[in-house]
């Protein structure tokens, strides 16, 4: 493993970060409609919107994560040129995993935020942040610049992904809707 080198991390992570920010726009664009449906007590509309959020973002995050894992080095080469790229190929696999995890967590988090269910969300976010910070401190001497990417993947695999999924399902259940169910009814 290589030593910590911020430039290497930036090369691997910058494009992935932009992809995540773009991916997050999907559930964010539905947030006003969720708030409106919640205020109106329209549980069927909340169900449809949450279903769209979960399925579209998770499947897109999975596809983007896989593509970045496979072709991230190529994208970075296009960005900075071949002479500047030195990251290990597995760093792009970690970044692809992070794209999937962070992308898939966005829908339940935004769902909780939109419906003003902050208590559980805040606990999950706190545990996630603390876990990532501790893992980064522990992993930097071992894996170098990939420690933040590895910390994201390990944190989600060890339970944060489940916590976000559970959060979304519990909120949906408390609102009287079944999370992740699909419907062909129009949204608006």
C-alpha positions in Angstrom: 0.0 0.0 0.0 1.2 3.5 -0.7 1.6 6.3 1.8 -1.0 9.0 2.2 -0.8 11.4 -0.7 -3.7 13.9 -0.9 -3.1 14.4 -4.7 -3.6 10.8 -5.4 -6.9 10.8 -3.4 -8.0 13.9 -5.3 -7.4 12.2 -8.6 -9.4 9.1 -7.7 -12.2 11.0 -5.8 -12.9 14.2 -7.7 -14.8 12.7 -10.6 -16.6 10.2 -8.2 -17.6 13.2 -6.0 -19.1 15.0 -9.0 -21.0 11.9 -10.0 -22.4 11.5 -6.5 -23.5 15.1 -6.4 -25.3 14.7 -9.7 -26.9 11.5 -8.5 -28.2 13.2 -5.4 -30.1 15.6 -7.5 -32.7 12.9 -8.3 -34.1 12.6 -4.8 -33.6 16.3 -4.1 -35.8 17.2 -7.1 -38.6 15.1 -5.5 -38.3 16.7 -2.0 -40.8 19.5 -2.5 -43.4 17.0 -3.7 -42.8 14.8 -0.7 -43.2 17.7 1.6 -46.4 18.8 -0.2 -47.8 15.2 -0.1 -47.0 14.9 3.6 -48.7 18.2 4.4 -51.8 17.0 2.5 -51.7 13.6 4.2 -51.5 12.0 0.7 -49.9 8.6 1.6 -50.3 7.1 -1.8 -48.4 10.0 -3.4 -45.7 9.7 -0.7 -45.5 6.0 -1.5 -45.1 6.6 -5.3 -42.5 9.3 -4.7 -40.4 7.3 -2.2 -40.5 4.3 -4.6 -39.2 6.4 -7.4 -36.5 7.8 -5.2 -35.3 4.5 -3.9 -35.4 2.5 -7.1 -34.1 5.2 -9.5 -31.2 6.3 -7.2 -30.1 2.8 -6.1 -30.1 1.3 -9.5 -28.4 4.4 -11.0 -25.8 4.4 -8.1 -25.1 0.8 -8.7 -24.6 1.3 -12.5 -22.4 4.4 -11.9 -20.4 2.7 -9.2 -19.7 -0.3 -11.4 -18.8 1.9 -14.4 -16.4 4.0 -12.2 -14.8 0.9 -10.7 -14.1 -0.4 -14.2 -13.3 2.9 -16.1 -12.4 5.4 -13.4 -8.7 5.3 -14.4 -9.7 6.0 -18.0 -11.8 9.0 -16.9 -9.0 10.4 -14.8 -6.5 9.9 -17.7 -8.9 12.0 -19.9 -9.0 14.7 -17.1 -5.3 15.1 -16.2 -3.4 13.1 -18.8 -1.6 9.8 -18.7 1.7 11.2 -17.2 -0.1 12.4 -14.1 -2.1 9.3 -13.2 -0.5 7.0 -10.6 -3.4 5.7 -8.4 -3.7 1.9 -8.1 -6.7 0.4 -10.0 -8.2 -0.9 -6.8 -8.6 2.7 -5.6 -11.2 3.2 -8.3 -13.0 0.0 -7.1 -13.2 1.6 -3.6 -14.4 4.9 -5.1 -17.0 3.0 -7.2 -18.2 1.3 -4.0 -18.4 4.7 -2.3 -20.5 6.0 -5.1 -23.0 3.2 -4.6 -23.1 3.4 -0.8 -23.4 7.2 -0.7 -25.9 7.3 -3.5 -28.2 4.6 -2.1 -28.2 6.3 1.4 -29.4 9.6 0.0 -33.0 8.6 -0.7 -33.8 7.3 2.9 -32.0 10.3 4.4 -33.9 12.8 2.2 -37.1 10.9 2.9 -36.6 11.3 6.7 -35.6 15.0 6.2 -38.6 15.8 4.0 -41.0 14.2 6.4 -39.3 15.8 9.5 -38.2 12.5 11.1 -34.9 13.8 12.4 -34.2 11.8 15.6 -33.2 8.5 13.9 -31.6 10.2 11.0 -29.3 12.3 13.3 -28.2 9.2 15.2 -27.3 7.4 12.0 -25.4 10.4 10.6 -23.5 10.7 13.9 -22.6 7.1 14.0 -21.6 7.2 10.3 -19.4 10.3 10.7 -17.7 8.9 13.9 -17.1 5.5 12.3 -15.6 7.0 9.2 -13.3 9.3 11.2 -12.1 6.5 13.4 -11.5 4.2 10.5 -9.6 6.9 8.6 -7.3 7.5 11.5 -6.7 3.8 11.9 -6.4 3.0 8.2 -4.1 5.9 7.0 -0.9 4.2 8.2 -2.0 0.9 6.7 -3.5 1.8 3.3 -2.4 5.4 2.7 -4.5 7.7 0.6 -7.3 5.2 0.1 -8.2 5.3 3.8 -11.2 7.6 3.3 -12.5 5.5 0.5 -12.0 2.3 2.4 -13.6 3.9 5.5 -16.8 4.7 3.5 -17.1 1.2 2.2 -16.3 -0.5 5.6 -18.7 1.8 7.4 -21.6 1.0 5.0 -20.9 -2.7 4.8 -20.8 -3.0 8.6 -24.2 -1.6 9.1 -24.8 2.0 8.0 -26.3 0.8 4.7 -28.8 -1.3 6.6 -29.5 1.5 9.0 -30.4 3.9 6.2 -32.6 1.2 4.6 -34.3 0.4 7.9 -34.8 4.2 8.5 -36.6 4.6 5.2 -38.8 1.5 5.7 -39.7 2.5 9.3 -40.7 6.0 8.2 -42.8 4.6 5.4 -44.4 2.0 7.7 -45.2 4.7 10.3 -46.8 6.8 7.5 -48.9 3.8 6.5 -47.1 3.0 3.3 -45.1 0.1 2.1 -41.5 1.2 1.2 -40.1 0.2 -2.1 -43.3 -1.0 -3.6 -43.8 -0.1 -7.3 -46.8 1.6 -8.8 -47.6 2.8 -12.3 -49.8 5.6 -11.2 -48.8 9.1 -12.2 -46.7 11.0 -9.6 -48.1 14.5 -9.7 
